[in-house]
């Protein structure tokens, strides 16, 4: 197996793992916890889980593939709103959490992960080294043209495709997963 194939295998494991982590979050929090702030200034788990799934969808479909996100599929349109959540206010985060049922976010995350894994199985590894077209690809979506979003993602413009997968669809998800583990402990008073 060549280095390119190993890279694709690693990215596949990373994206599949991100989907599994998001699904785990939807199963970890109760309905009451889903829309509750564990600590002042934190977002409710429902917002963060939704944001995690939206981020993978945005990175893979918009950033990497230059296609409409899975959120535009009729199965998931009820989960749309506020782009991927970057730049959302505290009130918007709470409103999103209240609008996003746990099961629907889990189903969406699974579909996003499956689509990404399917695409990775079809690509030539040389594509991974090419610069992404995220800036151009996202310009057609109003939510991605606002300053709050652009200031958060501008450092991703033009980086190699493999990095665009690793950063938002991989490491970003794991940072939020760790955050949610701590918030679950804070909610339940355990260490």
C-alpha positions in Angstrom: 0.0 0.0 0.0 1.5 3.3 -1.1 1.7 6.5 1.0 -1.3 8.0 -0.9 -3.5 5.1 -0.1 -2.4 5.2 3.6 -3.3 8.9 3.6 -6.8 8.1 2.3 -7.2 5.3 4.8 -6.2 7.7 7.7 -8.6 10.4 6.5 -11.4 7.8 6.2 -10.8 6.7 9.7 -10.7 10.3 10.9 -14.0 11.3 9.2 -15.7 8.0 10.2 -14.5 8.6 13.8 -15.9 12.2 13.7 -19.3 10.9 12.8 -19.2 8.3 15.6 -18.2 11.0 18.1 -21.1 13.2 17.1 -23.5 10.3 17.3 -22.2 9.4 20.7 -22.9 13.0 21.9 -26.5 12.7 20.7 -26.9 9.6 22.8 -25.0 10.9 25.9 -27.2 13.9 26.7 -30.8 13.6 27.8 -33.5 15.7 26.3 -33.3 18.1 29.2 -29.5 18.4 29.1 -29.5 18.9 25.3 -30.8 22.5 25.7 -29.2 23.3 29.1 -26.0 25.3 29.7 -23.7 23.4 32.0 -21.8 26.5 33.0 -22.4 30.2 32.4 -21.0 31.3 29.0 -21.1 27.8 27.5 -23.3 26.6 24.6 -25.9 24.0 25.2 -24.8 20.5 24.0 -27.5 20.5 21.3 -25.9 23.5 19.6 -22.4 22.1 19.8 -23.4 18.7 18.4 -25.3 20.3 15.6 -22.3 22.6 14.9 -20.0 19.6 14.8 -22.1 17.8 12.2 -22.6 21.1 10.2 -18.8 21.7 10.2 -18.0 18.3 8.8 -20.8 18.7 6.1 -19.5 22.2 5.2 -15.8 21.2 5.1 -16.4 18.1 3.0 -19.2 19.1 0.7 -18.6 22.8 0.3 -14.9 23.1 1.0 -13.5 19.9 -0.5 -16.1 18.8 -3.1 -17.6 22.2 -4.1 -21.1 20.8 -3.9 -24.3 21.7 -1.9 -24.1 20.4 1.6 -26.2 17.5 2.8 -28.2 19.9 4.9 -30.0 20.9 1.6 -31.3 17.3 1.3 -35.1 17.3 2.2 -34.3 14.8 5.0 -32.2 17.4 6.8 -33.5 20.8 5.8 -35.2 21.3 9.2 -31.8 21.3 10.7 -30.6 24.2 8.6 -30.0 27.7 10.0 -27.2 30.0 10.9 -24.7 28.4 8.5 -22.5 26.2 10.6 -22.9 28.3 13.7 -19.7 30.3 13.6 -20.3 33.8 15.0 -23.6 32.8 16.6 -24.7 34.7 19.6 -25.6 33.0 22.9 -29.3 33.4 22.2 -28.9 32.0 18.7 -27.0 29.0 20.1 -29.9 28.3 22.5 -32.5 28.7 19.7 -30.6 26.2 17.5 -30.3 23.7 20.3 -34.0 23.9 20.9 -34.8 23.4 17.2 -32.4 20.4 16.7 -33.7 17.1 17.9 -31.0 14.7 19.1 -32.1 11.9 16.9 -32.2 14.1 13.8 -28.7 15.5 14.5 -27.5 11.9 14.9 -29.0 10.8 11.6 -27.6 13.8 9.9 -24.1 13.2 11.3 -24.3 9.6 10.1 -25.3 10.7 6.6 -22.5 13.3 6.5 -19.9 10.8 7.6 -21.1 8.1 5.1 -21.0 10.6 2.2 -17.5 11.7 3.1 -16.3 8.1 3.4 -17.9 7.2 0.1 -16.1 10.1 -1.6 -12.8 9.2 -0.1 -13.0 5.7 -1.5 -13.4 7.1 -5.0 -10.6 9.7 -5.1 -7.1 9.7 -6.4 -4.6 10.6 -3.6 -3.1 13.3 -5.8 -6.2 15.4 -5.2 -5.4 15.6 -1.5 -2.4 17.9 -2.1 -4.3 20.4 -4.3 -5.4 23.7 -2.7 -9.0 23.8 -1.7 -11.5 26.2 -3.3 -13.4 26.9 -0.1 -13.5 30.7 -0.4 -15.0 30.4 -3.9 -17.2 27.4 -3.1 -18.9 29.0 -0.1 -19.4 32.4 -1.6 -22.8 31.4 -3.1 -24.2 30.8 0.4 -25.3 33.9 2.3 -24.6 32.5 5.7 -21.0 32.0 4.7 -20.5 35.6 3.5 -21.0 37.3 6.9 -18.0 38.7 8.7 -18.5 36.4 11.8 -18.1 33.3 9.7 -15.4 34.6 7.4 -13.2 35.8 10.3 -13.4 32.3 11.8 -12.5 30.3 8.6 -10.3 32.6 6.4 -7.1 30.7 7.5 -8.5 27.6 5.8 -8.7 29.2 2.4 -6.4 27.6 -0.2 -4.7 25.1 2.2 -4.3 21.6 0.8 -7.5 19.5 0.7 -6.1 17.0 3.1 -5.6 19.8 5.7 -9.1 21.0 5.2 -10.3 17.6 6.0 -8.0 17.1 9.0 -8.6 20.5 10.6 -12.4 21.2 10.6 -13.6 17.6 10.0 -11.1 16.0 12.4 -9.4 18.0 15.1 -12.1 20.6 15.4 -14.6 17.8 16.2 -12.4 16.2 18.8 -11.9 19.6 20.6 -15.7 20.0 20.8 -16.1 16.4 21.9 -13.6 17.0 24.8 -15.5 20.1 25.7 -18.8 18.2 25.8 -17.3 15.5 28.0 -16.4 18.2 30.5 -19.8 19.8 30.3 -21.5 16.5 30.9 -19.5 16.0 34.0 -20.3 19.6 35.2 -24.0 19.0 34.5 -24.0 15.7 36.5 -21.7 16.9 39.3 -19.1 14.2 38.7 -15.4 14.3 38.0 
